[in-house]
Amino acid sequence: MSFQLLGLSLVILETLQKLGITKPTPVQSEAIPLILQGRDVLASAQTGTGKTAAFGLPIIQKILDSKILLTDIDRDADEKPKYKAASVQALVLTPTRELAQQVFESLVSYNQGLKIVVVYGGTSMGVQTKNLASGADIVVATPGRLLDHLFVGNIHLKDTKTLVLDEADRMMDMGFMPDLQRILRRMNHEKQTLFFSATFTKRIREVAYKLLNDPVEIQIASENSTADLVEQIVYPVNKSRKRELLSYLIGARNWRQVLVFTKTKQTSDALAKELKLDGIEAASINGDKTQGARQKALDDFKSGKIRALIATDVAARGLDIQQLPHVVNYELPFQAEDYVHRIGRTGRAGEVGQAISLMCPQEQYLLDAIETLLNTRLPQQWLPGYEPTFEEEDPMRKRSRSSEKRKLKAKLNIHQKRGNHR
């Protein structure tokens, strides 16, 4: 199938040709015609399969079709057409700042004279307020910062015709449902609503069908599947030797670019410092960092100034790095679905990738949950010199045993003192 058969306008087809985009992905082939028809859509597809273009291209075309072209007989033929200013026509909500910026940049690349604005926390409200002046055709936002602008009157959504929830399941997992409900109360009920994500749980579907009007469900790959081009492997290793093994893999295999996922902010910061001590340029990116620091770390990673970027799951949905070869799960995620999104940062757009998980014995139950979700067994391999001993105690149990020993010693001291007094 070609883009010409999807119902897109000539001006958008020419833009795609200039960008070197010649063939639609499966999710684009199915979603674009439905969105142009005005249908509500619930779409599930693997990361890196072009979901942003799947909803972005038809939204841009629909807004262009609704615009009033200003006539100007003196306008040069090569000059871009000018359109009448309007309030927000389409709203795209994302769970993270990084994903908001990524979606914004993609939409701008397809743009045809529309006003597209991105708003998220961690940056100046003043600059965003200025950008929102006189409205916007498309707003890409995180829920919290959008509500800030709604409350102070910088923006209204009464005329918004299309709402997109990008990575909708992650928004639910991160507790955005109350914010989403506040936003929906400020919107027109007669709107087109689009849910896009890599995974959909039963709970997410229940929420979606309450918000969507007779939606068409699109599922490109099997539910919760991972990209076929991603090689997945698990290295069992004791927890105390994970950092050592990671440094070995990066150095011995000469990895120039690796994205490493941890479960906590503290671990991401500590791991970045330890890798630097091993001579590996690294930086961490997590929710405690300012947006400027996060963007600098990402830019340095993309440019090759640092070899390892240590991230928490807050960044798993928003990082778009071309031809990223390696992703490492330094710690397996609590939510099995997050594994799919983590390793989806590699093997994108037809490129091959490798996803490695460092698993200590205490994490076996997390691996079991991931394999149940994927309905497959992940291959395991013991690396010589890093074989797990299975004798390493869980830190909490070790502390508990130490506490019991101290209590027992205290009791013995009491009995000895009593014996001395008798």
Backbone hydrogen bonds, N-H to C=O, Kabsch-Sander energy under -0.5 kcal/mol:
donor,donor_aa,acceptor,acceptor_aa,energy
3,F,22,T,-0.6
5,L,2,S,-1.1
6,L,3,F,-1.7
7,G,4,Q,-0.6
8,L,3,F,-0.8
13,L,9,S,-2.2
14,E,10,L,-2.4
15,T,11,V,-1.5
16,L,12,I,-2.5
17,Q,13,L,-2.0
18,K,14,E,-2.0
19,L,15,T,-1.8
20,G,17,Q,-1.0
21,I,16,L,-2.8
22,T,20,G,-0.8
29,S,25,T,-2.6
30,E,26,P,-1.8
31,A,27,V,-2.4
32,I,28,Q,-2.0
34,L,30,E,-0.8
35,I,31,A,-2.6
36,L,32,I,-2.4
37,Q,33,P,-1.4
38,G,35,I,-1.4
39,R,34,L,-2.2
40,D,213,N,-0.6
41,V,193,T,-1.3
42,L,216,V,-2.5
43,A,41,V,-0.5
43,A,195,F,-3.2
44,S,218,I,-3.0
45,A,197,S,-2.0
49,T,46,Q,-0.9
54,A,50,G,-1.5
55,F,51,K,-1.6
56,G,52,T,-3.1
57,L,53,A,-1.9
59,I,55,F,-1.4
60,I,56,G,-2.4
61,Q,57,L,-2.2
62,K,58,P,-2.5
63,I,59,I,-2.2
64,L,60,I,-2.4
65,D,61,Q,-2.5
66,S,62,K,-1.2
67,K,63,I,-0.8
67,K,64,L,-0.8
69,L,67,K,-0.7
70,L,82,K,-1.6
75,R,72,D,-1.9
79,E,76,D,-1.0
84,K,68,I,-1.0
88,V,156,H,-0.6
89,Q,136,A,-0.5
89,Q,137,D,-1.5
90,A,137,D,-1.9
91,L,162,T,-2.7
92,V,139,V,-2.9
93,L,91,L,-0.5
93,L,164,V,-3.1
94,T,141,A,-2.2
100,A,96,T,-2.0
101,Q,97,R,-2.6
102,Q,98,E,-2.2
103,V,99,L,-2.8
104,F,100,A,-2.4
105,E,101,Q,-2.4
106,S,102,Q,-1.9
107,L,103,V,-2.6
108,V,104,F,-2.4
109,S,105,E,-1.6
110,Y,106,S,-1.0
110,Y,107,L,-0.6
111,N,107,L,-0.6
111,N,108,V,-0.9
116,I,114,L,-0.7
117,V,138,I,-2.5
119,V,140,V,-2.6
123,T,120,Y,-0.6
128,Q,124,S,-1.3
129,T,125,M,-2.8
130,K,126,G,-2.1
131,N,127,V,-2.0
132,L,128,Q,-1.8
133,A,129,T,-0.6
133,A,130,K,-0.9
135,G,132,L,-2.4
137,D,115,K,-1.6
138,I,115,K,-2.0
139,V,90,A,-2.3
140,V,117,V,-2.8
141,A,92,V,-2.8
142,T,119,V,-1.4
146,L,142,T,-2.1
147,L,143,P,-2.2
148,D,144,G,-1.6
149,H,145,R,-1.8
150,L,146,L,-2.2
151,F,147,L,-2.8
152,V,148,D,-1.5
153,G,150,L,-0.8
154,N,149,H,-2.3
155,I,149,H,-0.8
160,T,157,L,-1.0
161,K,89,Q,-2.4
162,T,89,Q,-1.4
163,L,192,Q,-3.1
164,V,91,L,-2.9
165,L,194,L,-3.0
166,D,93,L,-2.6
166,D,164,V,-0.7
167,E,196,F,-1.9
168,A,165,L,-0.7
168,A,196,F,-1.5
171,M,167,E,-1.6
172,M,168,A,-1.7
173,D,169,D,-2.3
174,M,170,R,-2.2
175,G,172,M,-1.4
176,F,171,M,-2.5
180,L,176,F,-2.9
181,Q,177,M,-2.4
182,R,178,P,-1.8
183,I,179,D,-2.1
184,L,180,L,-2.7
185,R,181,Q,-1.8
186,R,182,R,-0.5
186,R,183,I,-1.3
187,M,184,L,-1.7
188,N,157,L,-0.8
191,K,189,H,-1.6
192,Q,161,K,-3.1
194,L,163,L,-2.8
195,F,41,V,-3.0
196,F,165,L,-2.6
196,F,194,L,-0.5
197,S,43,A,-1.6
205,R,201,T,-2.1
206,E,202,K,-2.0
207,V,203,R,-2.1
208,A,204,I,-2.9
209,Y,205,R,-2.6
210,K,206,E,-0.7
210,K,207,V,-0.7
211,L,207,V,-1.3
211,L,208,A,-0.5
212,L,208,A,-2.8
214,D,212,L,-0.7
216,V,40,D,-2.5
217,E,215,P,-0.5
218,I,42,L,-3.0
218,I,216,V,-0.5
220,I,44,S,-2.4
225,S,222,S,-1.8
230,V,227,A,-1.5
231,E,229,L,-0.7
231,E,353,G,-2.9
232,Q,230,V,-0.5
233,I,355,A,-2.1
234,V,379,P,-2.6
235,Y,357,S,-3.1
237,V,359,M,-2.3
241,R,238,N,-1.8
242,K,239,K,-1.3
245,L,241,R,-2.4
246,L,242,K,-2.7
247,S,243,R,-2.3
248,Y,244,E,-2.0
249,L,245,L,-2.6
250,I,246,L,-2.4
251,G,247,S,-2.5
252,A,248,Y,-3.2
253,R,249,L,-1.6
254,N,251,G,-0.8
255,W,250,I,-1.7
258,V,307,R,-2.6
259,L,326,H,-2.2
260,V,258,V,-0.6
260,V,309,L,-2.9
261,F,328,V,-3.0
262,T,311,A,-2.3
268,S,264,T,-1.8
269,D,265,K,-2.2
270,A,266,Q,-2.5
271,L,267,T,-2.8
272,A,268,S,-1.9
273,K,269,D,-1.8
274,E,270,A,-2.2
275,L,271,L,-2.5
276,K,272,A,-1.7
277,L,273,K,-1.6
278,D,274,E,-1.1
279,G,276,K,-1.6
280,I,275,L,-2.7
281,E,279,G,-0.6
283,A,308,A,-1.7
285,I,310,I,-2.8
289,K,286,N,-1.5
291,Q,122,G,-0.5
294,R,290,T,-2.5
295,Q,291,Q,-2.5
296,K,292,G,-2.2
297,A,293,A,-2.3
298,L,294,R,-2.1
299,D,295,Q,-2.7
300,D,296,K,-2.9
301,F,297,A,-1.9
302,K,298,L,-2.5
303,S,299,D,-2.2
304,G,300,D,-0.7
304,G,301,F,-0.6
305,K,300,D,-1.8
306,I,300,D,-1.2
307,R,281,E,-1.8
308,A,281,E,-1.9
309,L,258,V,-2.1
310,I,283,A,-3.1
310,I,308,A,-0.6
311,A,260,V,-3.5
311,A,309,L,-0.6
312,T,285,I,-1.3
315,A,312,T,-2.0
316,A,313,D,-0.9
318,G,315,A,-1.0
319,L,315,A,-1.1
320,D,318,G,-0.6
321,I,319,L,-0.5
322,Q,320,D,-0.5
324,L,321,I,-1.2
326,H,257,Q,-0.8
327,V,354,Q,-2.3
328,V,259,L,-2.9
329,N,356,I,-3.2
330,Y,261,F,-1.5
330,Y,328,V,-1.1
331,E,261,F,-1.3
336,A,334,F,-0.6
338,D,335,Q,-1.2
339,Y,335,Q,-0.6
339,Y,336,A,-1.2
340,V,336,A,-0.8
341,H,337,E,-1.4
342,R,338,D,-2.7
343,I,339,Y,-2.4
344,G,340,V,-0.9
345,R,342,R,-1.7
346,T,343,I,-1.5
347,G,324,L,-0.7
347,G,352,V,-0.5
349,A,48,G,-1.5
351,E,348,R,-2.1
353,G,229,L,-2.1
354,Q,325,P,-2.1
355,A,231,E,-3.5
356,I,327,V,-2.8
356,I,354,Q,-0.5
357,S,233,I,-2.2
358,L,329,N,-2.5
359,M,235,Y,-1.8
359,M,357,S,-0.8
360,C,358,L,-0.5
363,E,360,C,-2.4
364,Q,361,P,-1.5
366,L,363,E,-0.8
367,L,363,E,-1.9
368,D,364,Q,-2.4
369,A,365,Y,-1.6
370,I,366,L,-1.8
371,E,367,L,-2.7
372,T,368,D,-2.0
373,L,369,A,-2.2
374,L,370,I,-2.5
375,N,371,E,-1.2
376,T,371,E,-1.6
381,Q,234,V,-2.4
383,L,381,Q,-0.5
386,Y,383,L,-2.5
398,K,394,D,-2.7
399,R,395,P,-2.5
400,S,396,M,-2.1
401,R,397,R,-2.6
402,S,398,K,-2.2
403,S,399,R,-2.3
404,E,400,S,-2.3
405,K,401,R,-2.1
406,R,402,S,-2.2
407,K,403,S,-2.3
408,L,404,E,-2.4
409,K,405,K,-2.6
410,A,406,R,-2.3
411,K,407,K,-2.2
412,L,408,L,-2.3
413,N,409,K,-2.1
414,I,410,A,-2.1
415,H,411,K,-2.5
416,Q,412,L,-2.4
417,K,413,N,-2.4
418,R,414,I,-2.3
419,G,415,H,-2.3
420,N,416,Q,-2.1
421,H,417,K,-1.5
422,R,418,R,-0.8
